[in-house]
Structure formats: C-alpha cells, structure tokens
Amino acid sequence: MKQTKDQLRLPEYLRNRIKNKQTEVVVDLQNKLKKINLNTVCQSARCPNLGECFVKGTATFMILGTVCSRNCRFCNVDSGTTEKVNPDEPGNISIMVRDLGLKHVVITSVTRDDLEDQGAGQFIKTVNEIKRLNTEVTIEILTPDFGGDIELLESVLEIPVAVFNHNIETIERLYPVARPQAVYKRSLNVLKLASQFKGRIFFIKSGFMTGLGESEEEIHELMQDLFNAGVEILTIGQYLRPSLKHLEVKKYYLDDEFEKLQRIGEKIGFKKVFSGPFVRSSFNSGNILNELKGI
C-alpha cells in the first residue's frame, strides 16, 4: 500500500527523538527473554521507548501469548488465532525478575476473550509467583477488561499489586473505529470497580492516545470521566501509526500541547499526569510510583 499525500508523515522533530538503538544491553535482554519463551509488550507493540527501558534493565512482561483475540486498529500486536496458555510462564517471569534484579515490574497481556476466565487466572499466578521469589518488588498490572465480568475482575483485584492499570485508549466517539470490540463505558466501570478495592491497591491508573481525530472538548470530557471513575495516575501520549494498515494519524501534537493537557489534568485533580509524545502506559512507571509514595 502506497502512502498518499494526505497521510501525515512523522514530523522530523519526533523522528529525531526516537531512540531505539540496538545496544549490547538491549540485544542481551532480548536473547534472555527469547530463551525462556517470554514476551514483552515493548517489542510486540514497537514501543518507541524500548531501547531506553531495556538499557535500564526494565520491561513490561506480556503474558498469555503474542496474539490478541481482538483487533484494535491502532495496535501493532497481532490478532487472530490465539496461542495455548503456557503453564510455565508465571514461574519463568518470576525467575527473570529475580535474575535481572528488578524492583518494579509491569505485567500486561493480550486480550483473551477465547478463554473461560479470559486470562484472569494467569495474572493471579504470575503476580503470586513474582511475589514468592521477590518479596520486595512492587508490581503494576495493566489488564484487559475481562469482558466486564465482575467476578473475574474482583479475583484479579484481590492480588497484591501496587498499581492497577486499564487503558481507556481514546475518546468514546472513536471506539467503533479504533476499538470495535471494546466498550467505553465498560472500561470506565472496570476502573471504577478497581477504585473500590483501594485497601489492597495503592493507585488506579489509565491512559489514552492523542492524534486519532479527537477534539479538545472531547479530551476534556474523557479526562473528567476517568477522574470520576477513580483514576489517580494518567498517561497521555501521541499515537504513532505502526504501519499503513493501521489507523491514520490525524494530528501530531506539539510539546506545548502536551504540557497544556498535563496542566488540565492536574487542575481536574489527578495525582500525577504524565504527558508527552513518547509517553506510554508503563514508561517510567516505577519512578512515578516512588514519587507518589514519597520515596
């Protein structure tokens, strides 16, 4: 597919700031993950911060395979026929966390609508295994919506994590285009339910992308919806088109526009707003957690 003239090209000011250098540290960590059949969303989603995070020895582990049962039109993760759940995955992740000496870990997954428990059990096993070998590590989970099943959500919310994260991704109007198998209000309900489990969870977190055609007013409404649902940490980043088969970028936001969104979020009342072109849901998550905990 050829790129047409009306499709926005990645601006030079963003192109020059993408740092995905394949350093020796990056290659070494990738090889370690591959050796024991572990996946990171950093690689699958082609995150622009991959090099920086890998060099720091941090990564967001993606459980339940690399193929998603949904087909969001902004996401680079493969969709289609899903993989068999690997029973060794929780233990292997726990060992990797120990061997890398990680102090903060993010666990996410593809959506698995095809499983009876929609993957909730693997989240629980993975967190418990990490805690068994690494008692001092803090954990953030970035989950799918589990189809809005309250019992499944509650089972996941009972595990000892520092941050519960579920991304809203975009404004409600764009859900049929960007997330046709998801439901805006269902995601808000997931976050609201999580906020009611604050006895065991430190912070509730969510994030969204800019550049898909949303208006400023719609962004403000989205931010207010998230705050009303109990979200305390908000991440805002620029949508970067993974390929020509994905949704087009309608606008590239400038740094001062991201700064404005951060100020708006802070005025609404979020405890932390992390806003910028390369901000992604789990980027610098450990630092944000420590900052909010006063460490």
N, C-alpha and C positions, 0 to 999 in steps of 0.2 A: 504494500500500500504506500503510495507516494504522499508526501506531506504537501498539503495545499497551501496557498499563500495566506489564507485567512486563519491558519492554525498558528497559535502563538509559539514562537521559538523560545527556548530557555535563555533568559537575558544573560549578557556577559557578566554582569555583577554577581549573579548567582553561580554561573558556570565556574568562575574563578575561585569560588569559595568552597566548592565541593572537594572534600579531602577523603578519597577512598584508596589511598596508596597501599599497595600490597606489600607492606613491610614484612620483615622476617617474623616479627611477633604475630602479625595477622595470619600469615601462612601457617605458622606453628599451631596456633589455636584452632584454625580451621581443620588441620590434619587430626588434631586430638579429638575434635567433635565427630569427624567422619569415622574415625577408628572404632568408636563405640556406638555408631549409628544415632548420633544426637543431631537435632536441628536447632537453628536459631532463626528467629523471625528477621534478624538483622540481614541474613543472607537471602532468605526467601522473598522478603519484601523489598530488597535492594535499597536498604536504608542508606541515606547519604552520610550518616554518622558512623557507618560500620568501622572504618579504619580507626577513627578516634576512640571508639569504645573498646574495640579489640586490643588496641595498643595499651589501654588501661587495664586489660585483663578482665573486662566485664562483658556480659552478653545477656540477651533475653532469650531464654530457652523456649522453644516452641514444641509442645507435646502433641500427641495424637496424630503424628504424621505430617506430611507436607502438602496434602491435597484437601481442600475445603469442600464441604457439601453445598456451599452457597457460591454465588457468582457475582460478587460486588464489582462494579465496573471501574473502580478506581484502584483495585488491589492487584498486586503482582503475584500473590500466592495462587498456585494452580487450583483449579476446581474440576470436579468430575468424579471419577470412581475413587472412593476413599480407600485408605490402607488399613490393614489389620492392626489393632492396637498392640503395641509392643509391651509385654508384661515386665520386661527388664528396664524399661525407660526410667521409671522413678528412681530405682537404685543407681543406674548409671549417671543420672543427673546429680544425685547426691554425692557420688564419688568425685565427679568433675568439680563440683562446688568446693569440696574439701581440697582437692589437689591444686586448684587454682587459688585457693586462699581467699575466696570471695567473702565479703562482709555483707553484701546486699545482692539479692537475686530477684529477677523478674521471671515469672512463669506465665506464658500465654499459650494459646492453642489455635488451631484451625477450628471452624465450627463443624460439629459432627451431629447433624440432625438425624443421621442414619443409625446412631447408637441408642439403645434403650434409655441409658442415663445421660445421653448427649455429651458424654465425656466428663461428667462431674466426678465420677469415681477416680479417674486418672489424676485430676487436680488434687484430690484429697490424698491419694497415695504418694504423689510427688512431693507435696509440702511436708507430709509426715516423715518421709524418708530423708529429706533435706534436714529437717529439724533433729532427726535421730542421730545423724552424724555431725551436724553443725549447729549446736545448740544456741550459739550467739548470733547466727546470721539472721538478718531481717529479710522478709520476703514480701514482694508485691505480686499479686496475681492480676492478670489482665484477661478477663474472661469473655466468652460469647454470652448471648442472652439466655441460653439453655431453653429456648422456646418459650420463655416466660413462666416455666414450671416452678412454682413457689417452693415445693418440697426439695427439688434439686438445688435451687438457689440457696435455700436455708442450710442444706447439707454442706455446701461449699463455704458458706459464711461462718460455719462453726469452726473451721480450721484456723490455726494461729498465724495470721498474716498481719503485717504492718499496714499495708495499703491494699484496698480493693479498687480495681480499675475496670471500668467498662466504657468503651469509647462510643460517643454519640455520632461521631464522624462528620455529620453535615446537618444542614437545616431540614426541617420537616418536609418542606415542599420538594426537595430534591431526592427524598428517599425512593420514590418509584423509579427514578433514573439511576441513582448511584447504588442503592441498597434494596433492590426489588424484593428480596426475601426477608428483609428485616422490617420492623415496625418502630417508628419514632417513639410513640407513647410507651411501647413495651420496654424499650431501652431506658426511658425515664423511670419506669416502675422498678426495673432492676436496681437502678441507683438508689431510688427511694427506699426499697427494702433493705439494701445494704446499709444505708444510713441509720436504720433502726437497730443494727447489730453493733453499734459503736462500743459496746462493752468489751468486745474482743478485737475490734479493728481500729487502728489509730486514725486513718484518714480514708476518705472516699474521693476518688479521682475520675476524671473523664477528659476527653479531648476531641477536637474537631479540626477539619482542614479548611483553609480558605482557597478561593480560586476556582470554584466549581460553578459560579454564577449566582452566588448569594448576594443579597443586598445588605447594606449596613444595618438597616432596621431589622432584618431577619437574623443577623448575627446577634444583635442586642437581645432579641426575643429568645434565641437559643441559649444565650448565657444566663438569662434570668430563669429559664426553665431548669437549667442544670443546677443553679443555686437553690432554687425552690425544692429540688429533688434531694438536696443534702450534699451536693458535691462541694469539696473544700479545696482540692487541687485541680487546676485547669491548665491543659496544654493546648496551644494553638500553633499550627504550622502550615506552611504552604504546600498545597497539592502539587506534586511533581509527576507528570504523566510517565508511567513505566514503559509504555510502548504505544504505537499508533492504534492498537486495537482497544485501548482504554479510553476513558472519557477525556475530552479535550480540556486543556487549561483555559479558562475564560479570562483570568486575570492573574498577574504576578504582583503580589503586594510588596510595597517598599518597607524598609526598616521602620520608618516613622509611622507607617500604618499599623505595623505590629505593636509598636510602642503605645499607640493610641488604644488598641484593643486591650493591651495589658492594663492601662490606666482605667479603662471602663470596667474591666473585670474586678480590679481592686476596689473600685467605687461601689460595685454591686455588693461586695463583701467576701469574695473568695479569699482564703488564707494565703494562697500562692497562685499566681498566674505566670506561666512560663510561655512566652510568645515570641516567635521568630520564624524566619523562612525554613530553617532546618530543624526546628523543634519537632520531635516525635514523642509518642506517648511515654516511652520508657527511658528516653535520653536524660542522663543526669538524675535519674530517679533516686538513687542513693543519697546524693548531695542534697536534694530537695527535702527528703525525709529527715536527714540530720539537721538541716536548717530549721525545719518546723518543730523538731523535738528539742531544739536549743543546744545541739551538740557542737 
